[in-house]
Amino acid sequence: MLKSTIRLTSVVAAHTTAPSAAAAATAAAARSFHTSPQSSKQNNKIYSTADVPAVSGVPHLLTDNDLSPKQLSDIIQSACLFKHQAKVLGQPSGAPLAGKTMALMFSKRSTRTRVATETAVAYLGGHAMFLGSQDIQLGVNESLLDTSKVVSSMVDGIMARVGAHSEIETLAKYSTVPIINALSDLYHPTQILADLMTLHELYTPSGSDPHTTTPTSTLKNLRLAWVGDGNNILHSLMLQLPKVGMHITMATPKGYEPNAEILKQAQKNAKVHGTDLEIYHDPKDALRNADIIVTDTWISMGQEEEKKQRVASFAGYQLTTDLIEQSGANADWKFLHCLPRKQEEVTDDVFYSPRSHVFQEAENRKWTILACINQLLVKKGF
């Protein structure tokens, strides 16, 4: 059993990592991350060797380190307010993005992220332009540098869903407009914002409103258990949960642990915020005393050739009601999954139970992405 526990209390820093340190950590993580043989193929990729100056002063959301605890809390409350205004009060947004366009540059397929972004931009009065891998050059036959400079000269913001995290770093380096990470192999920050919004709604006391209550007051000291692959979702959870005072315990099969550099950053975050971070190889150890239980696909996009090996490696990791209750999870445990879901990951008796909040979580992708777009494109920064 591998276990790493952080139980230290200290003052919450205004920023988890200074911008320069965060950039260095991200670069190091990207260098050390090992993709599967399938996902590392770079067929027909075009790279620029020119010494082109980077664009500075443009706000982006590329990793979870880009958000301070206060910024994270503000986004969640803003998302709750947008949802309340639209669904309860029926108020229009005032169309602050009228006449503006956001490009969705997606090299991977998407359901929730694409629908969430397009409807969010429309709610704000703007136009969303979907640019898939079959529509434009995304590093194929044209460098990412050139693509970034061209696209950013014609739009007002970019939502980018890429393979290697280095690709979105290149796009952001030369973009003249804000870029939001819609998924990379290392991070999925907008997904975890939706997770935290969902939990904030669930744990807001009766009689209070989520948009007027701070997430740190509702989520502090809750324990989230992760059972599954050490992937980008887990990376983002590890980095964001300490900022709202949540503990995390995780179980992955041997050889499928989270990225070492990102784990190191997460341990620093946990130390700063006085939260626990525990790693195991037995799901029962991770599930003990859990308030929230989360899993994800065992086979991420680009890992299809590894399916047989991965399914065998994850034997015993399927979440069932019996496993969860026998492991000693708290009596009122709740379940989340970013979707799409396969039955080998979690059985129907958990996924479709009253304890499952996966569809509320999916809807909240819209409201949290909307809050991020509003912050970057309307308010011009976090």
C-alpha positions in Angstrom: 0.0 0.0 0.0 1.3 3.4 -0.9 0.2 6.2 1.3 1.1 9.9 1.4 -0.7 12.0 4.0 -0.6 15.7 4.5 -2.1 17.0 7.7 -0.7 20.4 8.4 -2.4 23.7 9.2 -1.2 27.0 7.9 -2.5 30.3 6.6 -4.2 30.3 3.2 -2.0 32.0 0.6 -3.5 34.6 -1.7 -2.2 32.6 -4.6 -1.2 28.9 -4.5 1.7 29.5 -6.8 3.3 32.6 -8.1 2.7 33.0 -11.8 6.3 32.2 -12.7 6.4 29.2 -10.4 3.1 27.9 -11.8 4.4 28.2 -15.3 7.6 26.3 -14.4 5.6 23.6 -12.6 3.3 23.3 -15.6 6.2 23.0 -18.0 7.9 20.4 -15.8 4.7 18.4 -15.6 4.3 18.5 -19.3 7.9 17.3 -19.8 7.5 14.4 -17.4 4.1 13.2 -18.4 4.2 9.9 -20.3 1.3 9.5 -22.8 0.2 6.1 -24.2 1.9 5.0 -27.4 -1.3 5.8 -29.3 -1.8 9.3 -27.9 1.9 10.2 -28.4 1.8 9.8 -32.2 2.4 13.1 -34.0 1.5 12.2 -37.6 2.0 15.1 -40.0 2.7 17.6 -37.2 4.2 20.9 -38.3 6.4 22.7 -35.8 7.8 26.3 -36.1 11.4 26.8 -35.3 11.2 30.6 -35.7 12.1 32.8 -32.7 8.8 34.6 -32.6 8.1 36.8 -29.5 5.4 35.6 -27.2 2.3 37.7 -26.6 2.2 39.1 -23.0 -0.5 40.5 -20.8 -3.4 38.3 -22.0 -5.3 36.4 -19.2 -5.8 32.7 -19.7 -7.2 29.7 -17.8 -4.8 26.9 -18.8 -4.3 25.0 -15.5 -5.8 24.9 -12.1 -2.8 26.8 -10.8 -4.1 29.9 -12.6 -6.9 30.4 -10.0 -6.3 31.6 -6.5 -8.6 30.4 -3.7 -10.6 33.7 -3.9 -10.8 33.6 -7.7 -12.0 30.0 -7.5 -14.7 30.9 -5.0 -15.8 33.9 -7.0 -16.2 31.8 -10.2 -18.4 29.2 -8.4 -20.6 31.9 -6.8 -20.8 33.8 -10.1 -21.9 30.5 -11.9 -24.6 30.0 -9.2 -25.8 33.5 -9.7 -26.0 33.1 -13.5 -28.0 29.9 -13.0 -30.3 31.5 -10.5 -31.0 34.5 -12.7 -31.6 32.4 -15.8 -33.6 29.5 -14.3 -35.4 31.1 -11.3 -35.7 34.8 -12.2 -35.8 34.4 -16.0 -33.6 37.4 -16.4 -31.7 38.0 -19.7 -28.0 38.5 -19.5 -27.9 41.9 -21.1 -25.9 40.4 -24.0 -22.4 41.7 -23.0 -20.8 39.6 -25.8 -23.0 41.1 -28.5 -20.9 41.3 -31.7 -18.2 39.1 -30.3 -17.1 35.6 -31.3 -15.6 32.7 -29.4 -13.8 30.0 -31.3 -14.0 26.4 -30.1 -10.8 24.8 -31.3 -11.4 21.1 -30.5 -9.0 18.4 -31.6 -11.0 15.8 -29.6 -14.7 14.9 -29.7 -17.0 16.5 -27.0 -20.6 16.5 -25.9 -20.9 18.4 -22.6 -18.0 20.9 -23.1 -19.2 21.8 -26.6 -22.8 22.2 -25.7 -22.0 24.0 -22.5 -19.7 26.5 -24.2 -22.0 27.2 -27.2 -25.0 27.8 -25.0 -23.0 29.9 -22.6 -21.8 32.2 -25.3 -25.3 32.4 -26.8 -26.7 33.4 -23.3 -24.2 36.2 -23.2 -25.2 37.4 -26.6 -22.1 36.2 -28.5 -21.4 33.8 -31.3 -19.7 30.5 -30.8 -17.7 29.1 -33.8 -16.9 25.4 -33.7 -13.5 24.5 -35.3 -12.9 20.8 -35.2 -9.9 18.9 -36.3 -11.5 18.3 -39.7 -12.2 22.1 -40.1 -8.9 23.8 -39.5 -5.2 23.1 -39.1 -4.5 22.2 -35.5 -0.8 21.7 -35.8 -1.3 19.5 -38.9 0.0 21.1 -42.1 0.3 24.4 -40.2 2.1 25.1 -37.0 0.2 25.8 -33.8 2.0 29.2 -33.7 0.6 30.2 -37.0 -2.9 28.9 -36.2 -2.9 30.8 -32.9 -1.9 34.1 -34.5 -4.4 33.8 -37.3 -7.4 32.6 -35.3 -6.8 35.0 -32.4 -6.7 38.0 -34.8 -10.3 37.3 -35.8 -12.1 36.2 -32.6 -12.5 37.5 -29.1 -11.7 34.3 -27.1 -10.7 30.7 -27.7 -11.9 27.5 -25.9 -9.3 24.9 -26.7 -9.6 21.1 -26.3 -6.3 19.5 -27.2 -4.2 16.4 -26.8 -0.8 17.2 -25.2 -0.9 20.1 -22.7 2.1 21.6 -24.5 -0.3 22.3 -27.4 -2.5 24.7 -25.4 0.6 26.3 -24.0 1.8 27.1 -27.5 -1.6 28.4 -28.5 -1.7 30.7 -25.5 1.9 31.9 -26.0 1.0 33.5 -29.3 -2.7 34.3 -28.8 -3.8 37.9 -28.6 -7.1 36.8 -26.9 -7.9 34.8 -23.8 -7.8 31.0 -24.0 -9.6 28.6 -21.7 -8.5 25.0 -21.4 -11.4 22.8 -22.3 -9.3 19.6 -21.7 -5.7 18.6 -22.1 -3.9 15.4 -21.2 -2.7 16.9 -17.9 -5.6 19.1 -16.8 -9.4 19.7 -17.0 -10.0 22.8 -14.9 -13.5 23.6 -16.1 -14.8 20.1 -15.2 -13.7 20.5 -11.6 -15.3 23.9 -11.4 -18.6 22.2 -12.3 -17.9 19.5 -9.7 -17.3 22.1 -7.0 -20.4 24.1 -8.0 -22.5 20.9 -7.8 -21.1 20.1 -4.3 -21.6 23.7 -3.2 -25.2 23.5 -4.2 -25.7 20.2 -2.5 -24.1 21.2 0.8 -25.5 24.8 1.0 -27.7 24.8 4.1 -31.5 24.9 3.7 -32.7 28.5 3.6 -29.5 29.8 2.1 -28.7 30.5 -1.5 -25.5 29.1 -3.2 -24.8 32.4 -4.9 -24.6 34.3 -1.6 -22.8 31.5 0.3 -19.1 31.0 0.0 -17.9 27.5 -1.1 -15.3 27.4 1.6 -18.1 27.6 4.2 -20.1 24.7 2.6 -17.2 22.4 1.5 -14.6 22.8 4.2 -13.4 19.5 5.7 -15.5 17.3 3.3 -13.6 14.2 2.1 -13.7 13.2 -1.6 -12.6 9.7 -2.6 -11.3 9.0 -6.1 -11.2 5.4 -7.4 -9.8 5.0 -10.8 -7.1 6.2 -13.2 -4.5 8.9 -12.2 -5.6 11.1 -15.1 -6.3 14.7 -15.9 -9.5 14.8 -13.9 -7.7 13.6 -10.8 -4.9 16.1 -11.4 -7.3 19.0 -11.4 -9.2 17.6 -8.4 -5.9 17.4 -6.4 -5.0 21.0 -7.3 -8.4 22.6 -6.7 -9.9 20.8 -3.7 -7.4 22.2 -1.1 -8.3 25.7 -2.1 -11.8 25.2 -0.7 -10.6 23.2 2.3 -11.5 19.7 1.0 -9.6 16.5 1.7 -8.9 14.0 -1.0 -8.1 10.2 -0.8 -7.4 8.4 -4.0 -6.9 4.8 -5.1 -5.3 3.9 -8.4 -3.8 0.6 -9.6 0.0 0.3 -9.5 1.4 2.0 -12.5 -1.6 4.3 -13.0 -0.7 6.8 -10.3 -1.1 10.6 -11.0 1.7 12.5 -12.6 4.6 12.9 -10.1 5.2 16.6 -10.7 1.5 17.5 -10.4 1.2 15.3 -7.3 4.1 17.3 -5.8 2.3 20.6 -6.5 -0.9 19.2 -5.0 1.0 18.1 -1.8 2.3 21.7 -1.5 -1.3 23.0 -1.9 -2.5 20.6 0.8 0.2 21.7 3.1 -0.7 25.4 2.6 -4.4 24.9 3.2 -4.2 22.3 6.0 -5.9 19.5 4.1 -5.3 15.8 3.8 -4.0 14.1 0.6 -3.8 10.3 0.7 -2.8 7.8 -2.0 -3.6 4.1 -1.9 -3.7 1.1 -4.2 -6.8 -0.5 -2.5 -10.2 1.2 -3.3 -11.5 0.3 0.2 -8.8 2.4 1.8 -9.7 5.4 -0.3 -13.4 5.0 0.3 -13.2 4.9 4.1 -15.0 8.0 5.6 -15.7 9.4 2.2 -18.4 12.1 1.8 -18.2 12.2 -2.0 -17.1 9.4 -4.3 -15.8 10.1 -7.8 -14.5 8.0 -10.7 -14.0 8.5 -14.5 -13.2 6.5 -17.5 -10.4 3.9 -17.3 -9.6 4.4 -21.0 -9.2 8.1 -22.0 -9.3 9.3 -25.6 -6.2 8.1 -27.4 -5.7 5.1 -25.1 -8.1 2.8 -27.0 -5.3 0.3 -28.0 -4.7 -0.2 -24.2 -8.3 -1.2 -23.4 -7.7 -4.9 -22.8 -4.7 -4.2 -20.6 -6.4 -1.4 -18.7 -9.6 -3.4 -18.0 -7.5 -6.1 -16.5 -5.4 -3.7 -14.4 -8.5 -2.0 -13.0 -10.1 -5.3 -11.8 -11.7 -4.6 -8.4 -12.1 -0.9 -9.0 -15.7 -1.0 -10.2 -17.8 1.1 -7.8 -20.8 -0.8 -6.5 -23.1 -0.1 -3.5 -21.7 -3.1 -1.7 -18.0 -2.0 -2.2 -18.8 1.5 -1.0 -20.8 0.5 2.1 -18.4 -2.3 3.1 -15.5 0.2 2.8 -17.0 2.4 5.5 -18.0 5.5 3.4 -20.1 8.0 5.4 -23.8 7.1 5.5 -24.9 10.1 3.3 -22.2 9.7 0.6 -22.7 11.3 -2.8 -21.5 10.2 -6.3 -20.1 12.2 -9.2 -18.8 11.3 -12.6 -17.7 13.7 -15.4 -19.3 11.4 -18.1 -19.4 9.6 -20.5 -19.7 6.6 -18.2 -19.0 2.9 -18.8 -20.5 0.1 -16.7 -17.2 -1.4 -15.8 -16.4 1.8 -13.9 -19.6 2.1 -11.9 -22.8 -0.1 -11.7 -26.3 1.1 -12.4 -27.3 0.8 -8.7 -24.8 3.6 -7.9 -24.9 5.7 -11.1 -28.7 6.0 -11.3 -29.3 6.1 -7.5 -30.6 9.1 -5.6 -27.0 9.5 -4.3 -25.8 10.2 -7.9 -25.7 13.8 -9.0 -24.0 13.3 -12.4 -26.7 15.1 -14.5 -26.8 18.1 -12.2 -23.0 18.1 -12.5 -23.2 17.9 -16.3 -25.6 20.9 -16.5 -23.3 22.9 -14.3 -20.6 22.6 -17.0 -22.6 25.4 -18.7 -22.8 27.7 -15.7 -19.2 27.4 -14.7 -17.9 27.8 -18.3 -20.3 30.8 -18.6 -18.8 32.3 -15.5 -15.2 31.8 -16.8 -16.1 33.3 -20.2 -17.8 36.3 -18.5 -14.7 36.8 -16.3 -12.2 36.7 -19.2 -14.0 38.2 -22.1 -16.3 40.7 -20.3 -14.4 41.6 -17.2 -11.1 41.1 -18.9 -9.4 38.9 -16.3 -9.8 37.0 -13.1 
